[in-house]
């Protein structure tokens, strides 16, 4: 590794350790290397511009807005009611309801913390009223919420697709089966934990009439994933266009059908989407300049050579990268991980014969674990506030679910067909 490459990462490490925001740290470390090499700073500005001048990037604020509108407009509450009809009739059923509802809402929001907030805001108080342990209630919601970045439409997969120059349609389709598989594994974990963590009671027995009535009342909410994803997979719209349709659908249903959205709530949703988009944009623009410098100084080639000196087995390489991503996820948010580390690891996995779409799914699954590991643990903090738990209490309660997620990563890494069978069958481009 060259001296400039060392300077680049040393500057970034120092800035992160002194708690400089990630976007500023990326930009500042790039400026230091530009200054040290005597390069023109115009290149830095062009990198920012080129990084944000991407049509798929428009999907990010629109999916964020769609998720916020559907949460405030009552769609999340109706999806929870449907989930309760199917899995609320067993012991510890509210944990299953929470995870299943998160799977439903993940097919709308594209965001992990948004899914945690939308479902957890309703389910955590409900679980606590039913005498569930408050730490466990928060951990279940935080864990289920992480599915928001795996089950399409996923903002993390959009960012990966742009960073890796891969088809977002294929990535969305590749995330379906791993997302369902992970959700089912989390429900199995909840079943195993039920005798120790939940009250000795069962929910309302399954009733077909009640289920059909609830689904009829929630029909507009249940149609949301079909509206968002059907046009993409049918080839009628791009993911970006689908994001705009999703936001419009959420606003129309919340305002005129359910009548739970007013202008004040709509304005609040726009503010939330704008704030998060601005944060992502700063990181994304800075990371492009940072990424160009890593390429100029041949850092990806050095990482590839280092890993290949250890092993050339694709499965072992994925496990090594997963272990690194799990550690980094404790300190770095998902978007920063995807934007910064994709250019470093993508050449490594390609050289090992790993499909980039499959790697994207493994990457995002590891990012999910980062939502549950302090000191960052974004989903933990969202659920912590709702459940009135401390960080230590909710973190310990989440450990069984983290172990389950790591096991799911190993399985999906070993069996690439879980990710690739649907894109292959449907021949999505």
N, C-alpha and C positions, 0 to 999 in steps of 0.2 A: 504494500500500500504506500502511495506517495506521501510526501510531507504535506502537500495541500489537502489530501484526503484526510489525513490525521487531524490537521488543523480544523477542517470542516466539522468533523464529528466531535472533536474536543470542545470547540466553541459551542456547538449545540448542547452537549452534555452539561457544560458549566451553566449555560443560560437556563436550562430546564431545572437544574439543581437549585438555583436561586429563585425559582418559581416565576420566571418570565413566561408569559402566555405563549403557547406552542406556535401560533402564527407569527408572533414577533420574533421568537427564538429562531425559527426557520429562516426568516428574512434577514435577521441580523447576522447569523452565522454565514449566510451566503454573501452578504456585503463584506464581511471580514475577508473571505477568500478572494472575492473580486478585487478588493483593495490590495491584498498581498500579492496577487499575480499581475496587477496593473491592467486588468481588463476594463473595458468600457462599461460604465454602469447602465448605459442604455439597454444592454442585453438583459439586465435584471428586470427593467420595466417591461420589455417585450415578453419576457417569460411570464410575468403576472398577467399580461393581456391575453397571451395565447392560451394560458391555462384556463381562463374563465370564458374564453370565446368558444364554448362548446355547446351545441344545441341540446344534447342530453342533460346538461346541467340545469336547464329550465325545469326538468321534472322534479328536482329536489324541493324547491319552495312550494311547488304545487301539491306534491304528495304530503308535505308537512301541513299545508293549509287544509287539504282534504281530511287528514286525520284529526286535526283540531276541530274542524266543523262537524265531523261525524260524532266526535266525543261530546261536544256541547249541544249538538242537535238531538241527542237521545238515542242514537243508533247503538252505541256501546251497551246501554242498559237493556235494550231489546235483544241484543245478541247474547247477553248473559242469561236472560230469561229462557232463551232457546236451549242454551247449554245446560241449564239447570234441569230442564225436562228430560234430557237424555242421560246425564251422569250424576244428577243430584240425589239419587235414591239409594246410594250405598253409604256405608260408614266412611266418614271423611270425605263425603261427596262434594263438599264445598271446595275442597282443594282441586278435585277433578273439574268442577265447574269453572274455577278460575283459570286453569291451564287451557281447557277447551275454549273458553271465551277469548283468551289471549290469542289462540290460534285463529279464531274467527276475525278478531280485530286486527291481527297482524296482516291479514289479507286486504286491509284497508289502509293502514297508517304508514307502513314502511319504516317505522321508528321504534326502537326498543323502549326508551323512557316514556314515549307517548303512549305505548301500549300498556306499560306498567301503570301510568297515571290514570288512563281511561278505565281499565278494568279494576285495578287496585283501589281506586277511589270509591268504587261501589262494593267490591267483594271484601276488602279488609275489614271495614266496619261491620259488614254482615257476618263474617266469620267470628269476629270478636263478640258480637251479640249472642252467637250460638256457643259461646264458651270455648272457642278455639284459642290456643296460645297466641298472643299477639305477635311474638317474634316469628313464629312459624307462619302465621298468616301473611306477614310482610314478606318473608322469604319466598313463599309460594308465588305471590304476585310479582315480585321482582324477577324470579326465575322465568315464569310464564311470559313476562313482558319481553324477555330477550328474544323470543321468537319473532318479534317485530322486524328484526334485521335479517332474518333468514327466509321466512315465508314471503313470497312476492306479493305486492310490489315492495322491494327492499331498497331503501336509499343507499345502504352500504354496498349492495350489488351494483347499483347504478354507478357509484363512485369507482368501484373496482373495474367495472366495464370500461369506463372512460380512461382510467389509469392504465389498464392492460390492453386497451384497444380490442376488446372482445365484445361479442354481440350481447346486448342487454337482454334481448328476447330469450336467448339460449340460457343465460344466467338465471333469469326469472324461472324458466321452466325447470332448470336443474335444481332450484331451491325447493321445489314442491315436495318431493319424496323425502329428502333429508329433514325438512321442516316437520312433516307429519311423523316421521320416524322419531325425531327428537321429542316431539310433543307426547307421543305414546310412551316413550321411555320415562319421561318426567311423571306421567300419570301412574306408571308402574311403581316408581319410587314413592309417590304419594300413597299408593296402596300399602306398600311395605311399612311406611312410617305411620300409617293411620292408627294402629293400636297404641302407639307411644305418644303421638302428638295431637290427637283429636278426641273430642268427647265421644262417649259411648252412645251414639244415637245415629239413626238413619234419617235420610230426608223423606220427602213425600214419595210414595211408590210410583212407579212409572204408570202413567195414564195416557192412553192413546188420544182420547178426546181432548185432554188438557194440552197435550203436545201439539196436536193439529191446530187448536185454537191459538196457542202461543205463536206458532209459526206463521199463521195467517196474519196475526197482529204485527208480526215482525217481518213481513214479506219484503218491505222496502229496504230494511236493514240487510236481510239475507241476499238481496239482489245486488248489493254494493260490490262484493268481490267479483261477481259475474260481469258487472258493468265495467269494472276496472281492468280485469284480466281477459275477459272474453274478446274484447276488441283487439288486444295485443296478439293473443294466440290465433285469432281468426284472420289476422293479417290486415285488418281494417285500419288500425291506427298504430302509431309508434308509441313506445312507453311515455315519451314526453307529451304527446297529444292525449294519451289516456290519463295522465296526471291532471291535465286541465279539465277533462270530462269528470274525473273523480271529485275535484273541488266543486265544480258546478253542481254535480249530483248531490253531494253532501249539503250544500247550501240550500238547494231547492227542497230536498226532503225535510231538512231540519226546520226550514222557515215556513213552508206552505203545507206540508203533510203532517208532520209531528207538532209543528208550531211551538218549538222549544228554542228556536234561534230568533234573536232580535238583533237590531243594529249594534247594540252595545257588545253583545257576545260575538258577533261577526267581527267587529273591530278588534276585540281581544284576540281572536284567532289569527287575524292578519298580523297583529303585533308579534305574537309568538312565532309564527312562521318566518317573519322577516328577521327577527333577532337570531334565530338559529341559522337561517340561510346566510346572514352576514358573517357569522362566526365561521361557518364552513368555507365561505368564499375567501376569507382572509387566509385560512390555512391552505386551501387549495392553490391559490395564486402563489403563495410563498413556497409551497412544496415543489411546484414546477421548476422554479429557479434552483432550489436545492437539488432536485432530481437531475437537472441538466449538469450540475457540477459533479454529481456522483458518476454520471456517465463519462464526462470529460476526463475525470481522473481514474476511470476504470475500476471503480469500487465493485460493481456487480460481478465483474470477471474475477476479482479477488475473492469475493464471497463464494462464488461458484467453485473456484479451485480449492478453497479451504474445506468446504463441505464434501467435495468429491475425494479429497484426501482421507476423509473419515469413512465414507461409504458411498456407493453408487446405487444402492438399492432404493427404488422410488418410495416404497412404504416407510423405510427407516428415515429417508430424507424428510418426508412429510411429518413424521413424528418429531424429528429434531426441530424443524421449523415451528411446529405446533407448540413444543415446549418453550421455545423462545417467545412466540406470540403470547402465550399465556402469561409469561413473566412481564413482558412489555405492557400487556393490557392492564396490569395493576397501576401503571403510571401514565399511560397515554390513551387518549380517547379514540374511539373507533375510527372516525374519519381521518385523523392524523396517522393512525396505524396503516390504514389502507393506502393513503396517498403516498406516504413516505416509504413504506416497506415493500409495496408491490414491485417497483422497479428493481429493488435489490434481490428479491427472491424469485421473481418470475423467470429470469434466465436460468436459475438453478434448477427449477422444476422442469422447465422445458428441456434442458439438457439431459435430465433423467427420464424423459419420456412421459411426464405427467401432463394430462390434458389441462390447459389453462382454465377451462371452465370448472373442472373438478377442483383444481387448486383454489379457485375463487370461493367455492362452497366451504372448503376446509378452512380457508382464511377467515371467512365471516363467522363460522361456528366457533373459532377460537376467540374472535372479537366478542361473541356472546358471553363467554366466560369472563371477559374483562369487565362486563357490566356488573358482575357479582363479586369482584375481588377488590377489597380496599387496598390502598387509600383512595383510589378513584371511584370505582363501583357506582356508576351513575344510577342504575336502577335500584341499587340498595338504598341510596339516599332518598330517592323518590318514595319508595315504600316505607322507609324508616320514618319519614315525617307523618305519613298517614297512620302507621301502626303504633306510633309513640314508643318506638324501640330505640336503644342505643346502637351505635355502629357495631360494637362487639357482639351484642346479643343477636342482631339480625344476621351478622356474618356467620356466626356459628350455626344458626338455624339453616343457612343456605348451603353448608358444606355437603350434605348428602346429595343435593341437587347438582352441585358443581362436579362431584365425582361421577354422577350419572351423565352429565354433559361431556366430560372428558372421555368416558367410555364410548359414548355415541360418536365422538370425533374419531376414535381409533377404528370403530366399525366402518364408518363411512370412508375413511382413508384406505382401509384394506379392501373394501368393495366399491371401486369407482362406479360400478353400474348403478348404484343407488342414486348417484348424481346424474349420470349420463344417459340412462335408459330413455327418459322422456324426450330430451332433445334429439336423441337418435331416432326414436320411433316416429316423432312428428316432423322431423327434418326442418326444425325451425332455424332460420338464419339470423 
